[in-house]
Amino acid sequence: TFAERVKFKSYIVFLVLFCLFIYAPLAHWTWHPKGFLFKLGVLDFAGGTVVHMSAGFAALIASIYLRDKSAGKEAIAPANIPFVLLGTGLLWFGWFGFNAGSAMSAGTLATSAFATTNTASAAAGLCWVLFDVVRGKKPSALGFCIGAVVGLVAITPAAGFVTIPSSLFIGTVAALISNVVVHWKSKTSLEDTLDVFPCHGVGGLVGMIMTALFANTAVNGANTTGNGLFFGETALFKVHLIGLVV
């Protein structure tokens, strides 16, 4: 989000402090058996809260802190669309590593997480392009790439807890919401070079809520909190709202 706007030494200092004071506590809260969010029953399969929301909201704060109100708001087009496509493909492929890999073994759960990850990303990419068309914008490969990444982000907390049909819905909804937030952000003086907040912050937030809606204990026995709100149970939804605020 602040590419080319901070000194490299400052970036290194920020990186160390962020890892120590933001990422590490969040990882402990969410994944360690003694973490308070873990004990509360918050579900985060591969890092929607720990990774994407922490980075996404940090990006928002960085954009506000580094805001230059005198700067022009000229859109900077990517220099090389094939490179964007290549990068998206590498991200998509790599995402299977930490989403499916978060099952910690090759088995049914890893297969399910792999399939939900792929489905959500594809749905989000297509939804982003179609939503652009509905809003009167030209459909583009870049739009598909942005949507695909949003889908990957949104399915990250839910990958090992939801079914494939649910992942289709999660990717679609996340793309719609993030697309609207990107449009809103473009009208402000905030400069977020790669739309980290709309894609990762908002995508992670949507993913956390969607996990609370569609989590199914039949998918993953490690989910002891219960089914999502969609299945008529409220316990998981309540603890996720608390986790979201925290």
TIKOL-19237 format. One line per 2 residues: number of its first residue (from 1); their letters; for each residue x, y, z negated of N, C-alpha, C. Coordinates in pm, 1 decimal. Layout:
<atoms>
NUM	a	X:Y:Z:X:Y:Z:X:Y:Z  ...
</atoms>
This chain:
<atoms>
1	tf	82.2:-122.7:0.0:0.0:0.0:0.0:84.5:126.2:0.0  203.7:120.7:-57.7:288.5:241.1:-58.8:414.5:221.5:26.5
3	ae	402.0:139.0:130.7:515.2:117.4:221.8:567.3:250.5:275.2  699.0:269.6:267.0:768.2:388.6:317.0:736.6:516.4:239.2
5	rv	674.8:502.6:121.9:643.8:622.4:42.4:712.0:622.4:-93.9  787.6:517.6:-125.4:863.7:515.2:-250.2:1007.2:471.3:-220.0
7	kf	1099.9:513.2:-308.0:1238.9:471.8:-291.2:1251.9:322.9:-323.7  1348.8:258.3:-262.2:1366.2:114.8:-282.2:1398.9:81.6:-428.1
9	ks	1482.8:163.9:-491.1:1516.1:140.3:-632.0:1390.9:149.7:-720.0  1308.0:248.3:-690.3:1182.5:264.3:-765.7:1092.1:143.0:-746.2
11	yi	1090.7:92.3:-623.4:1009.1:-25.8:-592.1:1055.4:-147.1:-672.8  1186.5:-166.3:-684.0:1240.5:-278.8:-760.6:1199.8:-268.2:-907.6
13	vf	1209.8:-145.1:-962.8:1169.0:-122.8:-1102.3:1020.7:-154.0:-1119.4  939.7:-102.4:-1026.2:795.6:-128.0:-1030.1:766.4:-278.1:-1025.1
15	lv	836.6:-347.5:-936.7:816.3:-491.8:-918.5:839.2:-568.3:-1048.5  949.8:-535.9:-1115.5:982.8:-603.4:-1241.2:878.5:-573.8:-1348.6
17	lf	842.1:-445.4:-1361.4:744.2:-406.4:-1463.3:607.2:-467.4:-1434.7  568.9:-469.0:-1306.4:438.7:-526.0:-1269.2:432.4:-674.9:-1303.8
19	cl	538.6:-747.3:-1270.6:542.9:-891.4:-1299.9:533.5:-917.1:-1450.6  606.3:-836.0:-1528.0:611.1:-857.3:-1672.9:482.7:-816.5:-1744.1
21	fi	428.9:-699.5:-1708.7:320.0:-642.1:-1787.6:180.7:-659.1:-1726.7  172.2:-694.5:-1599.5:40.8:-715.4:-1536.4:21.7:-861.9:-1496.5
23	ya	109.6:-911.0:-1410.2:89.4:-1046.8:-1357.8:101.8:-1154.9:-1465.8  209.8:-1151.7:-1542.2:233.3:-1258.1:-1641.1:121.2:-1268.5:-1745.8
25	pl	77.6:-1155.9:-1805.3:-34.6:-1166.4:-1900.1:-162.4:-1220.6:-1834.8  -192.7:-1174.0:-1712.1:-312.9:-1222.1:-1642.8:-304.9:-1371.6:-1614.8
27	ah	-187.6:-1416.4:-1572.1:-168.5:-1559.1:-1544.1:-188.3:-1641.0:-1672.5  -135.9:-1590.6:-1783.0:-150.7:-1660.5:-1911.3:-296.8:-1662.5:-1956.0
29	wt	-362.1:-1547.3:-1949.6:-503.7:-1539.2:-1989.6:-589.6:-1638.8:-1912.6  -561.2:-1649.2:-1781.1:-650.6:-1723.5:-1691.3:-617.9:-1871.2:-1680.4
31	wh	-489.3:-1907.0:-1684.1:-450.1:-2044.7:-1653.1:-393.6:-2125.0:-1769.6  -341.7:-2056.0:-1870.2:-284.8:-2130.7:-1983.3:-398.0:-2181.4:-2072.2
33	pk	-388.9:-2305.7:-2120.0:-495.6:-2360.6:-2205.9:-527.4:-2273.6:-2327.5  -430.6:-2192.2:-2370.6:-454.8:-2103.6:-2485.4:-491.5:-1961.0:-2443.7
35	gf	-498.5:-1937.1:-2313.0:-536.3:-1804.1:-2263.8:-681.5:-1773.7:-2297.0  -711.0:-1648.9:-2332.3:-846.9:-1620.4:-2379.6:-951.3:-1626.9:-2268.5
37	lf	-915.1:-1592.0:-2143.6:-1010.2:-1606.4:-2032.8:-1032.0:-1753.9:-1999.5  -925.3:-1833.0:-2010.5:-935.8:-1977.3:-1988.3:-1030.5:-2038.8:-2090.7
39	kl	-1011.7:-2001.5:-2217.3:-1096.6:-2055.6:-2324.2:-1239.7:-2003.9:-2312.9  -1254.0:-1884.8:-2254.3:-1388.3:-1828.9:-2233.4:-1464.1:-1907.6:-2126.5
41	gv	-1387.4:-1967.5:-2033.6:-1449.5:-2047.3:-1927.5:-1442.0:-1985.4:-1789.9  -1359.8:-1880.7:-1772.9:-1344.0:-1815.8:-1641.8:-1270.8:-1910.3:-1546.2
43	ld	-1323.0:-1923.3:-1424.1:-1263.6:-2011.1:-1323.1:-1187.9:-1929.3:-1219.3  -1064.9:-1966.1:-1193.5:-985.3:-1904.2:-1087.1:-893.0:-2012.9:-1033.2
45	fa	-932.2:-2074.5:-923.2:-861.4:-2192.1:-875.3:-718.7:-2162.6:-831.7  -700.6:-2055.0:-752.7:-567.0:-2031.7:-696.2:-518.4:-1887.4:-707.3
47	gg	-592.1:-1800.5:-779.1:-538.1:-1667.2:-803.2:-618.8:-1548.8:-755.4  -748.5:-1564.0:-735.6:-831.1:-1450.4:-693.1:-823.9:-1335.2:-791.4
49	tv	-826.0:-1367.7:-919.7:-815.3:-1266.3:-1024.8:-669.3:-1232.7:-1050.5  -590.8:-1335.2:-1076.0:-451.4:-1319.1:-1118.8:-366.6:-1250.8:-1011.4
51	vh	-387.0:-1289.6:-886.6:-303.7:-1237.5:-777.6:-371.0:-1121.2:-705.4  -487.1:-1146.1:-647.6:-545.7:-1049.0:-555.2:-609.5:-929.0:-623.4
53	ms	-684.8:-952.1:-730.1:-744.6:-837.3:-798.1:-638.4:-752.4:-867.0  -538.2:-816.7:-926.5:-433.0:-739.7:-993.7:-358.0:-653.1:-892.9
55	ag	-321.1:-711.3:-779.4:-249.3:-636.2:-676.1:-340.2:-533.2:-609.9  -464.4:-571.7:-583.3:-558.3:-483.1:-514.9:-591.4:-357.9:-593.9
57	fa	-614.0:-374.9:-723.7:-646.4:-257.9:-805.7:-521.6:-175.1:-836.3  -406.1:-240.3:-843.1:-280.3:-166.0:-854.9:-259.5:-80.6:-729.6
59	al	-299.7:-134.8:-615.2:-289.1:-61.2:-488.7:-376.7:63.8:-490.4  -495.9:51.2:-547.2:-586.5:166.7:-556.8:-523.9:276.1:-642.8
61	ia	-468.5:235.4:-757.4:-404.6:331.9:-846.6:-284.1:396.7:-778.4  -206.3:315.8:-705.7:-89.8:368.9:-634.1:-133.9:470.0:-528.3
63	si	-243.0:440.1:-459.3:-294.1:530.8:-355.7:-336.4:664.7:-416.3  -399.6:656.8:-534.1:-443.4:779.4:-602.3:-322.4:858.2:-652.3
65	yl	-227.9:786.7:-712.0:-109.6:850.4:-771.2:-20.2:915.1:-665.3  -9.3:850.8:-548.6:78.8:899.4:-443.0:4.4:980.2:-336.6
67	rd	-119.2:1017.6:-369.1:-202.5:1085.7:-269.4:-142.9:1221.4:-229.7  -140.7:1245.9:-100.7:-95.7:1374.0:-47.4:-213.2:1436.8:26.6
69	ks	-281.3:1529.0:-40.9:-403.6:1586.9:15.2:-377.4:1671.6:140.1  -251.0:1712.5:157.4:-218.8:1795.1:273.5:-189.0:1711.6:397.8
71	ag	-172.2:1580.5:376.4:-136.0:1493.9:489.1:-254.2:1474.2:582.9  -223.4:1457.7:709.9:-328.7:1431.4:807.8:-379.9:1290.1:794.7
73	ke	-501.9:1265.9:844.1:-562.5:1133.4:833.6:-564.1:1064.0:969.7  -456.8:1081.6:1046.8:-450.1:1016.5:1176.7:-429.5:865.8:1158.0
75	ai	-511.2:789.6:1225.6:-498.0:643.4:1217.2:-372.0:599.0:1290.0  -295.3:512.7:1225.1:-172.8:461.3:1287.2:-201.9:320.8:1339.0
77	ap	-202.5:307.7:1470.1:-233.9:177.8:1530.7:-114.2:83.9:1517.8  -139.8:-46.0:1502.3:-28.7:-142.8:1496.3:53.1:-137.3:1624.4
79	an	184.7:-151.1:1610.9:272.7:-138.9:1727.0:266.5:-261.6:1817.5  231.5:-377.5:1758.9:238.0:-501.5:1836.3:130.3:-598.4:1788.8
81	ip	20.3:-606.0:1864.0:-92.6:-691.2:1824.0:-55.0:-840.5:1821.8  24.2:-889.8:1919.9:65.4:-1031.3:1911.1:139.2:-1064.1:1781.1
83	fv	219.2:-968.8:1730.7:287.8:-990.5:1602.8:187.5:-996.3:1487.9  82.2:-912.8:1496.4:-23.5:-916.0:1393.9:-91.9:-1052.9:1395.0
85	ll	-120.0:-1102.3:1515.4:-182.3:-1234.2:1529.4:-91.4:-1344.2:1475.0  36.7:-1333.3:1506.1:133.4:-1431.4:1456.9:140.3:-1427.6:1304.0
87	gt	145.7:-1307.9:1249.9:151.1:-1292.5:1104.5:26.9:-1348.1:1036.9  -89.4:-1323.1:1097.5:-214.3:-1375.1:1042.1:-215.0:-1527.4:1044.9
89	gl	-166.0:-1583.3:1155.4:-158.8:-1729.6:1165.4:-67.9:-1789.9:1059.9  45.9:-1724.8:1035.2:139.2:-1772.3:932.1:76.2:-1761.4:793.4
91	lw	4.9:-1650.3:770.2:-65.4:-1633.3:642.2:-170.3:-1742.6:623.5  -250.3:-1763.1:726.9:-359.1:-1861.6:722.5:-302.7:-2000.1:690.1
93	fg	-195.9:-2036.3:760.9:-133.2:-2166.5:738.1:-73.4:-2175.5:597.9  -5.2:-2068.9:557.6:56.1:-2067.7:424.3:-46.2:-2073.5:312.8
95	wf	-164.0:-2015.9:339.3:-270.2:-2013.5:237.9:-315.0:-2154.8:199.8  -309.1:-2246.2:296.2:-342.1:-2385.3:264.3:-247.8:-2438.2:155.9
97	gf	-123.3:-2388.7:158.5:-24.7:-2434.7:60.8:-64.7:-2404.6:-81.7  -104.5:-2277.4:-108.3:-134.3:-2248.5:-248.6:-281.0:-2268.7:-286.0
99	na	-373.3:-2269.8:-188.2:-512.4:-2303.6:-223.6:-528.7:-2454.4:-241.8  -496.1:-2530.0:-137.6:-505.6:-2675.7:-149.3:-401.5:-2726.8:-248.5
101	gs	-283.7:-2663.5:-249.6:-176.8:-2705.6:-340.0:-208.3:-2683.8:-485.9  -302.8:-2594.3:-514.1:-340.6:-2570.5:-653.9:-414.8:-2689.1:-715.2
103	am	-449.0:-2787.4:-632.1:-506.4:-2911.9:-684.1:-398.3:-2995.2:-753.1  -272.3:-2960.8:-729.2:-155.0:-3024.1:-791.9:-129.1:-3167.9:-746.4
105	sa	-207.4:-3216.4:-651.5:-183.0:-3350.1:-596.1:-259.1:-3363.3:-464.8  -217.4:-3457.4:-380.9:-286.9:-3480.9:-254.2:-402.8:-3576.4:-280.8
107	gt	-523.7:-3525.2:-269.2:-640.8:-3608.7:-297.8:-767.6:-3540.4:-252.4  -879.4:-3585.2:-306.7:-1010.5:-3532.5:-266.7:-1023.7:-3384.0:-293.2
109	la	-976.8:-3339.1:-410.4:-989.2:-3198.0:-446.4:-906.4:-3109.1:-353.9  -784.1:-3153.5:-322.6:-698.9:-3077.2:-230.9:-763.3:-3068.0:-92.5
111	ts	-822.7:-3177.8:-47.8:-890.9:-3180.5:82.3:-1007.7:-3082.9:83.9  -1085.7:-3083.1:-24.0:-1200.1:-2993.1:-35.7:-1154.4:-2847.4:-34.7
113	af	-1048.9:-2817.7:-111.0:-997.5:-2680.3:-116.9:-944.1:-2636.4:19.0  -879.8:-2727.6:89.8:-827.4:-2700.2:223.5:-943.2:-2663.5:317.7
115	at	-1048.5:-2744.1:314.1:-1162.0:-2724.4:404.9:-1238.2:-2595.3:374.0  -1259.8:-2566.9:245.4:-1331.8:-2443.4:208.9:-1249.3:-2319.9:246.6
117	tn	-1117.8:-2329.2:232.3:-1029.2:-2218.1:267.7:-1039.3:-2186.9:416.3  -1030.4:-2289.0:499.1:-1035.5:-2270.6:644.1:-1171.6:-2217.1:688.9
119	ta	-1278.6:-2271.5:631.7:-1414.7:-2232.6:670.5:-1443.3:-2087.8:633.3  -1407.0:-2048.6:512.1:-1432.6:-1911.7:467.4:-1357.3:-1810.2:551.6
121	sa	-1233.1:-1841.4:584.4:-1151.6:-1749.4:663.8:-1208.0:-1733.0:805.2  -1244.5:-1844.5:867.1:-1301.4:-1838.6:1002.7:-1432.4:-1760.4:1003.3
123	aa	-1517.4:-1785.8:903.4:-1646.1:-1716.3:893.3:-1625.6:-1566.2:875.8  -1530.0:-1530.3:791.0:-1504.7:-1388.9:764.1:-1450.2:-1316.9:887.4
125	gl	-1360.1:-1382.8:960.2:-1305.2:-1322.8:1081.4:-1412.8:-1294.7:1184.9  -1499.3:-1393.2:1206.9:-1608.7:-1376.3:1302.7:-1707.8:-1270.4:1256.2
127	cw	-1739.2:-1272.1:1127.0:-1834.4:-1175.4:1071.7:-1781.4:-1033.0:1086.6  -1651.0:-1014.5:1060.9:-1591.7:-880.9:1071.4:-1607.1:-826.0:1213.3
129	vl	-1576.9:-909.7:1312.1:-1587.7:-868.1:1452.4:-1732.5:-834.8:1489.0  -1825.4:-921.9:1451.4:-1967.2:-900.5:1483.5:-2023.0:-777.2:1413.5
131	fd	-1979.9:-755.4:1288.8:-2026.6:-637.6:1214.7:-1973.8:-509.4:1278.9  -1850.3:-513.6:1329.2:-1795.3:-399.2:1402.6:-1880.5:-368.6:1525.5
133	vv	-1923.3:-473.5:1596.3:-2007.0:-455.8:1715.6:-2140.7:-392.6:1678.5  -2200.0:-440.8:1570.4:-2328.8:-387.2:1523.8:-2315.7:-238.4:1489.3
135	rg	-2199.3:-200.4:1434.2:-2176.6:-61.0:1396.4:-2130.2:24.9:1513.6  -2125.4:-35.0:1632.6:-2091.0:40.1:1752.0:-1942.8:49.6:1780.9
137	kk	-1861.2:-29.0:1709.2:-1717.7:-29.1:1734.2:-1681.7:-139.1:1833.5  -1566.3:-122.3:1894.5:-1521.6:-221.5:1991.5:-1466.7:-343.7:1917.6
139	ps	-1511.5:-464.7:1954.1:-1456.0:-584.6:1889.3:-1308.2:-598.8:1923.3  -1229.2:-642.8:1826.2:-1085.0:-649.6:1850.3:-1022.0:-768.5:1779.6
141	al	-908.6:-810.3:1831.8:-831.2:-917.2:1768.2:-783.0:-871.9:1630.7  -750.5:-742.8:1618.6:-706.3:-688.4:1490.2:-815.9:-701.7:1385.4
143	gf	-940.8:-672.6:1427.0:-1054.7:-685.1:1335.9:-1072.1:-828.2:1287.7  -1056.0:-922.4:1379.8:-1066.5:-1063.9:1340.4:-958.7:-1099.3:1238.7
145	ci	-837.1:-1048.4:1260.5:-726.1:-1078.3:1169.5:-752.1:-1024.1:1029.9  -801.6:-899.9:1023.4:-831.6:-840.0:893.4:-940.8:-921.3:823.1
147	ga	-1046.1:-956.2:896.8:-1155.7:-1034.8:839.8:-1109.1:-1170.0:790.5  -1022.5:-1234.6:868.1:-972.2:-1367.1:829.0:-897.7:-1360.5:696.4
149	vv	-815.2:-1255.5:679.1:-740.8:-1240.1:553.3:-836.9:-1214.2:437.6  -940.0:-1133.8:460.6:-1041.1:-1108.0:356.7:-1108.7:-1238.6:314.9
151	gl	-1139.8:-1322.6:412.2:-1200.9:-1452.0:381.5:-1109.1:-1539.4:298.5  -980.6:-1537.6:332.3:-881.8:-1614.6:256.5:-874.0:-1565.7:112.3
153	va	-876.0:-1433.9:96.5:-870.6:-1375.6:-38.1:-993.0:-1416.5:-119.2  -1111.6:-1401.4:-58.8:-1235.8:-1425.4:-131.4:-1252.8:-1572.1:-173.4
155	it	-1202.6:-1664.1:-91.8:-1219.8:-1806.0:-123.7:-1114.0:-1854.7:-222.5  -1009.2:-1776.6:-243.4:-899.6:-1820.3:-330.0:-944.9:-1861.7:-470.5
157	pa	-1025.7:-1781.6:-542.3:-1066.2:-1825.1:-676.5:-1165.7:-1940.4:-674.4  -1236.2:-1956.6:-562.1:-1345.7:-2053.3:-555.1:-1309.1:-2182.9:-484.2
159	ag	-1193.9:-2185.3:-415.7:-1160.1:-2294.1:-322.5:-1183.1:-2434.0:-377.6  -1144.0:-2459.1:-500.8:-1156.1:-2592.8:-557.5:-1278.6:-2613.3:-643.1
161	fv	-1374.9:-2519.0:-633.3:-1495.5:-2528.9:-716.6:-1625.0:-2526.4:-636.9  -1618.6:-2493.5:-506.5:-1740.6:-2479.8:-427.2:-1741.6:-2576.5:-309.5
163	ti	-1859.0:-2594.7:-250.8:-1873.5:-2682.0:-134.1:-1842.9:-2604.1:-6.0  -1831.1:-2675.4:104.4:-1799.9:-2610.7:232.7:-1912.3:-2515.9:278.9
165	ps	-2040.6:-2553.7:270.4:-2145.6:-2457.1:307.3:-2139.8:-2328.5:224.6  -2106.9:-2340.9:96.7:-2094.1:-2221.4:12.1:-1979.1:-2134.1:58.8
167	sl	-1870.1:-2196.0:103.1:-1753.4:-2118.8:148.5:-1786.4:-2038.1:274.0  -1875.3:-2091.0:356.6:-1920.7:-2019.9:476.2:-1988.0:-1889.0:436.2
169	fi	-2072.3:-1896.4:335.1:-2144.4:-1779.1:284.1:-2047.6:-1681.1:217.4  -1952.8:-1734.8:139.9:-1856.1:-1650.8:68.4:-1772.9:-1567.9:165.9
171	gt	-1721.7:-1632.1:271.2:-1641.8:-1560.5:370.6:-1721.4:-1452.4:441.2  -1845.0:-1484.1:474.8:-1931.1:-1388.7:545.9:-1961.1:-1265.2:460.8
173	va	-2002.6:-1287.8:337.3:-2037.5:-1176.0:247.8:-1915.0:-1090.2:217.1  -1801.6:-1154.7:192.4:-1679.1:-1080.1:161.8:-1639.5:-988.9:278.1
175	al	-1652.2:-1040.2:400.9:-1617.1:-960.4:519.1:-1708.3:-838.7:532.2  -1836.9:-856.8:509.2:-1931.9:-745.3:517.3:-1897.3:-636.0:416.9
177	is	-1874.4:-677.0:292.3:-1848.5:-579.6:186.0:-1714.9:-508.8:208.4  -1609.9:-584.1:240.9:-1478.6:-523.4:261.7:-1478.0:-429.7:382.9
179	nv	-1552.1:-467.0:487.0:-1562.2:-382.4:605.9:-1621.0:-246.2:569.1  -1725.6:-248.1:487.6:-1789.7:-124.0:442.5:-1692.3:-41.1:358.3
181	vv	-1616.5:-107.6:269.7:-1521.5:-36.1:183.7:-1406.8:22.9:266.2  -1359.7:-49.3:367.5:-1256.0:4.9:456.7:-1306.7:132.3:524.1
183	hw	-1432.1:128.3:570.8:-1493.1:244.9:636.0:-1502.9:361.4:537.1  -1542.5:330.2:412.7:-1553.3:434.1:309.4:-1416.1:494.2:279.0
185	ks	-1316.5:407.7:266.2:-1181.4:454.5:232.1:-1124.2:545.1:340.7  -1159.8:517.4:466.4:-1107.8:596.6:578.2:-1158.2:741.3:573.1
187	kt	-1265.6:765.5:498.6:-1322.3:899.7:486.5:-1264.4:976.3:367.5  -1177.2:912.3:290.5:-1115.7:977.0:175.0:-972.1:1018.3:208.4
189	sl	-906.8:1080.1:110.9:-766.9:1121.0:131.6:-670.0:1013.8:83.2  -722.3:897.7:46.0:-636.6:789.2:-1.7:-561.3:726.5:116.0
191	ed	-432.7:704.2:97.4:-353.9:637.7:201.2:-311.8:499.6:150.8  -377.4:398.9:203.2:-348.6:259.9:166.9:-307.4:191.6:296.7
193	tl	-178.1:186.2:320.8:-124.1:151.3:452.6:-187.7:27.7:515.1  -202.2:-79.1:437.7:-255.6:-203.7:493.1:-390.8:-243.2:432.6
195	dv	-465.5:-141.6:383.5:-597.9:-167.0:324.1:-592.6:-275.0:216.3  -495.3:-262.3:127.9:-478.0:-363.7:23.1:-596.3:-364.2:-73.3
197	fp	-642.6:-244.8:-111.7:-756.4:-240.8:-205.0:-884.7:-295.0:-142.5  -925.2:-248.2:-23.4:-1048.9:-302.7:35.7:-1042.6:-453.1:62.9
199	ch	-924.5:-502.2:101.9:-913.2:-644.0:138.4:-884.0:-733.5:18.4  -784.2:-699.2:-61.6:-743.5:-786.1:-172.4:-818.0:-753.8:-301.9
201	gv	-828.4:-624.3:-335.4:-898.8:-587.2:-458.1:-1046.2:-621.4:-450.7  -1111.8:-571.3:-345.8:-1255.5:-595.8:-329.7:-1281.2:-742.2:-293.3
203	gg	-1195.3:-799.2:-207.6:-1210.6:-940.1:-170.7:-1199.3:-1032.4:-291.3  -1101.3:-1005.1:-378.1:-1086.0:-1084.6:-500.2:-1203.6:-1069.5:-593.8
205	lv	-1254.2:-946.3:-604.3:-1371.6:-918.6:-688.8:-1493.3:-995.9:-638.5  -1515.8:-988.4:-506.6:-1629.1:-1061.8:-446.7:-1611.3:-1212.0:-468.6
207	gm	-1487.9:-1261.1:-452.1:-1460.3:-1402.7:-471.8:-1489.3:-1448.4:-613.3  -1456.9:-1362.9:-710.6:-1482.0:-1397.1:-851.0:-1632.4:-1409.1:-877.7
209	im	-1709.5:-1314.7:-823.0:-1855.3:-1319.2:-840.1:-1914.0:-1440.1:-766.7  -1864.4:-1465.5:-645.4:-1915.2:-1578.0:-567.2:-1884.3:-1712.7:-634.2
211	ta	-1770.1:-1719.8:-700.8:-1738.4:-1842.4:-776.3:-1842.5:-1864.4:-884.7  -1882.7:-1754.7:-949.1:-1983.6:-1764.0:-1055.3:-2121.8:-1798.4:-1000.4
213	lf	-2141.7:-1773.5:-871.7:-2271.1:-1805.6:-809.6:-2276.4:-1948.6:-757.3  -2164.6:-1996.4:-698.0:-2169.9:-2120.4:-621.9:-2084.7:-2235.0:-675.3
215	an	-2014.4:-2216.0:-786.7:-1933.7:-2325.5:-841.6:-2021.3:-2447.0:-869.0  -1968.4:-2564.8:-835.8:-2044.9:-2688.3:-850.6:-1957.9:-2790.7:-924.1
217	ta	-2004.9:-2837.3:-1036.8:-1925.7:-2931.3:-1118.0:-1899.7:-3062.4:-1044.3  -1981.8:-3093.2:-943.4:-1961.6:-3216.3:-866.0:-1835.1:-3207.8:-781.4
219	vn	-1790.5:-3086.2:-749.4:-1670.1:-3067.6:-667.9:-1545.0:-3087.5:-751.3  -1547.4:-3035.2:-873.7:-1428.9:-3037.3:-958.6:-1468.4:-3063.6:-1104.2
221	ga	-1428.5:-3178.5:-1155.4:-1462.6:-3215.8:-1292.7:-1395.4:-3129.7:-1397.9  -1289.9:-3054.1:-1356.3:-1220.1:-2966.4:-1450.8:-1304.1:-2844.2:-1487.7
223	nt	-1408.9:-2820.5:-1411.1:-1500.5:-2710.3:-1441.1:-1593.8:-2753.4:-1553.8  -1560.0:-2712.9:-1675.0:-1641.1:-2750.8:-1792.0:-1739.2:-2640.8:-1831.1
225	tg	-1733.0:-2526.3:-1762.6:-1821.6:-2414.7:-1797.5:-1963.2:-2439.4:-1747.3  -1974.4:-2505.6:-1631.3:-2106.2:-2535.8:-1576.4:-2119.4:-2491.5:-1432.4
227	ng	-2235.1:-2518.2:-1374.8:-2262.7:-2479.1:-1236.7:-2287.0:-2328.5:-1226.5  -2280.7:-2278.8:-1103.0:-2303.2:-2136.5:-1079.7:-2449.1:-2097.4:-1089.5
229	lf	-2472.6:-1967.8:-1083.7:-2607.7:-1913.2:-1096.6:-2701.6:-1966.9:-989.5  -2649.0:-1995.1:-870.8:-2728.3:-2047.7:-760.0:-2795.8:-2180.2:-796.5
231	fg	-2735.3:-2254.9:-889.9:-2789.8:-2384.7:-931.1:-2873.6:-2374.4:-1059.4  -2904.4:-2251.3:-1098.1:-2995.7:-2231.4:-1211.2:-2931.1:-2223.1:-1347.7
233	et	-2797.5:-2222.1:-1353.0:-2728.7:-2210.2:-1481.7:-2665.2:-2071.4:-1494.0  -2668.5:-2015.0:-1613.7:-2624.5:-1875.5:-1630.8:-2491.3:-1860.5:-1705.2
235	al	-2443.8:-1965.5:-1772.3:-2325.0:-1954.4:-1857.7:-2202.7:-1905.5:-1780.0  -2176.1:-1966.6:-1664.7:-2057.9:-1931.1:-1585.2:-2067.9:-1787.9:-1534.2
237	fk	-2185.7:-1749.0:-1490.0:-2205.4:-1613.7:-1438.4:-2177.9:-1509.1:-1546.0  -2223.4:-1536.2:-1667.9:-2202.1:-1442.8:-1779.7:-2054.6:-1426.1:-1811.4
239	vh	-1981.6:-1538.4:-1818.9:-1838.6:-1528.5:-1855.6:-1757.8:-1463.0:-1742.7  -1802.5:-1480.5:-1619.2:-1731.9:-1415.9:-1507.5:-1755.2:-1265.8:-1506.7
241	li	-1873.0:-1221.4:-1545.2:-1897.6:-1079.0:-1555.4:-1809.9:-1017.2:-1664.1  -1796.4:-1088.1:-1776.1:-1708.2:-1042.7:-1883.9:-1563.6:-1037.0:-1834.6
243	gl	-1519.3:-1144.1:-1766.2:-1384.5:-1148.8:-1711.7:-1358.2:-1038.6:-1611.6  -1459.7:-1008.7:-1532.4:-1449.0:-904.7:-1430.4:-1423.2:-767.8:-1493.9
245	vv	-1498.4:-738.8:-1598.2:-1481.7:-611.3:-1668.8:-1344.1:-603.3:-1734.4  -1302.1:-714.9:-1796.7:-1170.0:-718.7:-1859.8:-1060.3:-694.3:-1757.6
</atoms>
